[in-house]
Amino acid sequence: MRVIAGTMCGRRLKAPRGRQTRPTKDRVKEALFNILAGAVAGSKVLDLYAGSGALGIEALSRGAQEVVFVENDRRACRAVKENLANCGVKATLLCCDVNVALRKLAAAGRRFEIILLDPPYGTDPEVLERLTRAELLAPAGLVVLEHGRRDALPEQVPGLVLLKKRDYGDTTLSIYQGTLLSRGGNNMPVALCPGSFDPVTCGHVDIISRAAKIFDHVIVTVFPNTDKNPLFTLPERVEMLREATSHLPNVSVDSFEGLLSDYARHKNAKIVIKGLRAVSDFEYEMQMALMNKKLSPDLETLFMMTSNEYSYLSSSIVKQLARFGGCIDGLVPQGTQGKIMARVAERYGSPSCHEEG
């Protein structure tokens, strides 16, 4: 077991002997921190059920401002102390029951931007509810729960919204974001980024990424477009978007068939983000914005101009290029090109990708 990135990259970590729980595998740990991406640097992290302390130490290695470790097993506590000493870092270690630690931290008024949870599989289905009741999560903070793929978790958790769920063999990572009121008493803003995304392009990801820097939670919503003959099914487009936005921890992807105004009401969202490439886009989008405003007076539409490098790009252009043998490298997210070319070949025959002279 080792630190896989950051200032302590390569440092070996000891696992406590005789423990019944399992350390997080390097593959799962790497996936977890890829999802969190830039959220770790400068953040305050709480590592519950710390075990060897591997997750918290990884966070420190990647620039976390502070990590508090919580572990009840004495042998594991000794392993955490040893690993911290071997890595040359200091941190707070609470060697006590998780419920006791939650009460202590809550009484001290502590707040954390990231909370890592790795309870023994199948043993603590109510841990999320207890965590939210303790009010330790900072506004729009993230909770990462590592659990068994077959573990039964509650459908809804007050104060949390499920952003992502990823399976790695028998292990599942569930990423939640806090939806508690901010300290000013206002609801944390949620924005919708709707579209047909058939297929998703780098232009789409650009708009989504920029929106994610402004809003606490962005829901990318895939709608069927009855005026088009889609290249990909709705579930396929959702999965492609999830892969393309997996590096954005406050972005989730959903689908809906119906009116955008109804969906926004259902999600308690007041803002719709739309990307604009040209004046022709604005004319159509203004019409749609006015209609949505008519249906739902509280729903506002915000327009974002596309970045210069994607001002010409659309899903239709990508499909035409792919159909007639043009290369789509750099136009669609990494990992999407092969799926597009395979589907185009299936529908229209196999084009050859060539460079224009």
Protein Blocks (a to p, Z undefined) as FASTA:
>chain_A
ZZfedjkgoiacdddehiabdcddfklmmmmmmmnmmmmgopacddehklnommmmmmmm
nopabdcdddfblklmmmmmmmmmmnopacddddddfklmmmmmmmnopacfbdcdddde
hilmmlmmmmmmnopacghiacdddddfklccdfbaghiacfbdcdehjbccdddddfbd
cfkopacdddddddfkpacdfklmmmmmmmmmmpmbdcddddddfkbccfbdfklmmmmm
mmmmmmmmkbccdddeddfklmmmmnopabdcdddfbfklmmmmmmmmmmmmmmmmmlcc
ddddddfklmmgcfklmmmmmmnopafehkacehklmmmmmmmmmmnopadddddZZ
